[in-house]
Amino acid sequence: MSRVAEVRRANVRQLIGERGGLTDLSKRLGYKNPSFLSQMTGPEPTREITEKTARKIEKALSLDPGSLDKPIGYAKVEQSPSRPDPDVVALVSEVIRMIGRECDAAEVHPSPGKLADIAALVLAASFEQGRPPADHIKQIVNLLK
């Protein structure tokens, strides 16, 4: 997978978390159901986010053209704090523990890359909701079965 493809996938996953989840974002993009978007961003993606699709998403969401091709937070690098916020560190730790418990309960052992993708999706939802969404974690882990 190319670097641009990885960046697009990470950016769309972040958008899913920021824009109300997979179903809401799919509807906003004009898809009848979330399966197409899920095929591009799920734990085991089966489709790439093509140039055409990336531009369509950017246009539909009023994003700058080409913004999905840029690494997450690339413009914020200079503004990042020298020390992480203790509340964010605690949240990340809690999310990772919750994912670990769900994976153990489901007897699922995702690769480190998939685990990182799950954590990113859950963290995005956590920031939006103010707490880790336990039901969301369970649903994502169940998709790995």
Secondary structure, DSSP 4 states (H G I P E B T S, - for coil): --HHHHHHHHHHHHHHHHTT-HHHHHHHTT-SSTHHHHHHHSSS--S---HHHHHHHHHHTTPPTTGGGSPTTGGGGGGS-SS--HHHHHHHHHHHHHHHHHHHHHT----HHHHHHHHHHHHHHHHHHSS--HHHHHHHHHHT-
